[in-house]
Amino acid sequence: MRSRHFTVETLSEGVSAAIATPGGRAISNSAIIDAGDSTIVFDTMLTPRAAEDLAEAARERTGRRPTWAANSHWHLDHVLGNSVFSPLPIYATRRTREILLEKRSELEGELSPEKLTRDVVEIERQLTVGDPAASPELLDLHRALLAEAATLRLTPPTHVFEQRFRFPVKRRVELVSWGSGHTDSDCVLFLPDEGILHAGDLVVAGVHPSTGSGNPEHWLEVLDEIERLHPERIVPGHGPVSSLEVVGEMREYLRTVLRLASGPDPYEMPTQYATWGFRESFDQTIDFLRRRPSRE
């Protein structure tokens, strides 16, 4: 099949990555795993339309509809497609499920057609005047949500784990969590026999990561743990399939924003990050790091 929301790349026999297409409604990347006797989908994309295409791509790739789903963390571009995969078992860390339940009313308010319409108008205005608080990618995200506002339904994960969960399938497929990082709780999907790791937003490529709900200091430790798994290929939460080198790029980025946040104004975005997507996240990160309580 072809989807305008993503392209599917074969990484190994029975292992595929659905890579979000710019301007589509997926926004984030996903995984499709043929586990031998079942099919696993990791991260369910932003909108039901993209998630429906993802489920169909999984069926075409594996010969069956998805059997299991999982979420790397609670951010909407990775979980709003859950409604399409319900009532399948959907796995995440215990804390990820708790956050979605705690924030349910707030998030559902953000997804109302009225609020999304106001957001789109404001982001368009910001882009017109060159406001760094907005980006084309942010506008794409809100337009995608608005286009499907009537069908958006927040569906929290149904099954939880703490640090590691191995799917009861023929293939070795594991969910691994080291606690906080990009958010209060993140996990990766790891296939040790193939050396493939789907990182969620713990690793992104070519876009500014969001840090406003995370712990950058511990995130650096998590990146060390990812390197200890020695994956040969990493599927980032956003951006193209990459090698282990992308972990080093993430580490350098986090160290850079931590350094700038502890320094004086004015600060400047380093030139190597000037072309990255979601550029508004850079200033938001500096602001978040400066406003959070002292860690001493």
N, C-alpha and C positions, 0 to 999 in steps of 0.2 A: 504494500500500500504506500501511498504518498500522503503526507500530512503537511499542511502549511505551517504547522506549529513546531515541528521538529524534524530532524533527519535521524535515521537509525544507522549506527555504525557497528559492524561486527568486530568484537575484540578477541574472541576465541570461540571455539565451537560451543554453541549454546549460550554464549554470553554477549549481550548487545548493550549499547548505550544509546539512549534517545537524547540527542543534543538539541537544545532549544534553538529555534530559528529567530533571528532578530525580527521584530514586528509581529511575531506570532503570539499565541496565548498560553504557551507552555511556561515561558520565562526561565524556569530552572530545568536542569538535566535530570534524567531518570535512568534506571537500569531495568533490563529485562533478562531474567535468568531462567534458562531451561534446566530445572533441577533433576531431570531424569524421569520423574514420575509426577511432577507438578511444576508450576510456573510462579516465579516470584517477581514482583515489581517493587522497586525501591524508589521512593518519592513519587508523588502522584500529580505533580504539576499544579499550575495556578487555577485553571478553569475546568469545568466539567467537559466542555467541548474538546480541549486538549487531552483530558484524561480518557475520554471515550476513544479518541484516536490511539492513545497509548495502549488501552486494553485491546483494541483491534490489532495493533502492531504486535503485541505479545501473542495473540492467538495465531497470527500468521507465522511468527518466528518459531513458535514452540508446538503448534498443532493443538493447542488447548487454550481455553480462557484462563486468566490468572487465577491462581489458587491461594496465594498469600500476597500481602502488601506490607510495606514498612515505610516509616517516616524518619528522616535523619534528624529533624528538629521541628519546632512548632511554627515557624514562619509560614505565612499563608501560601507563598509560591511553591511550597513543598507539600502542603497538606490539603488544600481546598479541593483537589481532585479526589480525595478520599470518598466522597459521596458516590462516585461512580463505581467504586470497588466494594462498597458495602453491599451485602453483609459478610464479606470475606473477613477472616482474621487479619487485622491491621496492627502491626507491631511498632513499638517505639519504647524509649526509656520511660520509666515510671514518672519522672519529673516532666518530661515532654507532655504526657497526657494531663498531668496536674495543671500545667501552665495553660493549656488550651481550655480546660474546664474553668480555671480561675478567670481567664480573660474572655470567656465566651460572650458575655453581654457587651463588653467593650468592642470586641472584634466584629460582632454582628452589627453593631451600630455603625462601624466604619464601612461596612459592606452594603449599607442601604443605598438604593438608587439616588436618593436626594444627596446624601453625603458624597457619593462617588461623582455625581454631576458637578457639585461644587469643587471637588478636588481637581477634576479635569480642567475646568475653566481656570482655576488658579494656577495650575502648572503651565497651561498654555500662556497665560499672562506672564509668568515668570520667565519662560523661555523667550518671549518676545522682547523683554527688556534686558535679557542677558543676566538674569539673577542666578548666581551659582547654587541656589537652593534647589534647583530643578535640573533635570536632564532628559534627553529624548527617551532613554530607557525607562525612567520613572513615568513619563507620559504614556508609553506603550503599556506599562503595567496597569495603570488606572483605566485606560481605554479598554483593555481586555476585560477587566472586572466589570466595567459599566456595561459592556456589550452583553454580558451574561448575568447581570445582576439578579434577574428574576429567578435564576436556577441555582444561585450560590447557596450552599448549605454546609455549615461547619460540622464536620464529622470527626470527632476525636478518635485516636487509636483505641482499639478494643482489647489489646493484649500488651503487657508490659514486661520489661526485664530491667536489671540493674546495670551490670557491667558487660556481660557477654551472653549471647543467645545463639545457639546453633540450630538452624532449621532441621526438623526431622525428615530429611530428604536424602536421596542417594548421593547428591553432590555435596561437597563441603562448602557451605554458605553460612557465614557468621555475621552477626551484628555485634559491633564492639563499641563500648563507650568508655571514655576516660573522664566523664563528668562535664564540667563547664568549659567553655571556649568561645565559640561564636555566639552561643546562647547559654542559658543556665544548664542546659543538658543537650549534648549532641551525640550522635552515633554515626559510624561508618558501616558500609557493607563490604566485607572482605572475602575474596575467594583465594585461599592460600595456595591451592594447587596450580592456579593460573597466574598468580601474582598480580591480580587486578583488585583495585580498591576504589569503591565509589564513596567519595569523601563528603557528600553534602556540602555545606558552605564552610566547613573547616578549611577547605582549600578551594580557592577560586582562581581563574586565569583570565587576565585581561580586563577585570572589573574591580572596582573598589569594594572591598567587603564591608558589610554592615557590622558595627561593633556595639551598637547602642543597647543591646540586651545581653552582652557577653562579658567575658573576663579575659582581656588580652594577655595578661601575664600568664595565666594558666593555659591559655591557647598556645603560647609558645611551648609549654611542656607537652601539650597534646601533639604538636607537630613533631616533637622528638619521638613520641610513641609511634606515630605513623611511620616515621623513617625506620624504626626498629622492626617493622613488619616487612621491610624491603620489597614493597610492591614495584613491579616493573612498569605498570601503567596505572595512572590515576585519572579517574573521571571526576572533575571538579563539579561543584554545585552549579557554577556558571562558567562558560568558556569551553574551549576545545579539550579533547582527550590529551593528556599530557604525560610527561615522564616524571620521575621522582624529583627532578630539578625544580618543579613548580612549588614544592614544599619549602625549598630554600628561598624562593621569591616571596612566599607568604611570610616567612619568618622575618625577612628584611623589611617588608612593608610594616609589620606590626612593630618592630623595633623603631622604625622611622616615626610612626605616629605617636608612640610613647615618648620618644625624645622631643618631638615638636610640642607635644602637649605640656611637657614640663619646662619648656623654654618661654622666652618672652614673645610678645607681639611686636611687629607683624611677623607672620611665618609665611612661607611659600610652599606650594606643592612641588616636590621634586619633579624635574622634567620627565623622568622615566615613567611617571604615572599620569601625565597630562592627557594621554589619549585613551586611558582606561574608561570603561563604561561606568554608569552610576556615579559620576564624579561628585555629586552632592554628598555622597557618603563620607568623603574625605573631611570636609569641614564639620560635618555632623559628628564624626569620630573625635576630632580634636575637642569640640565643645563637650561631648559626653565625658571624655577623660578628664577635662578640667573641672567639670561640675560634680563629679562623683566624690563621695566622702574620702578623706585622706586614708591611705592604706598603711600608714605608719603605726 
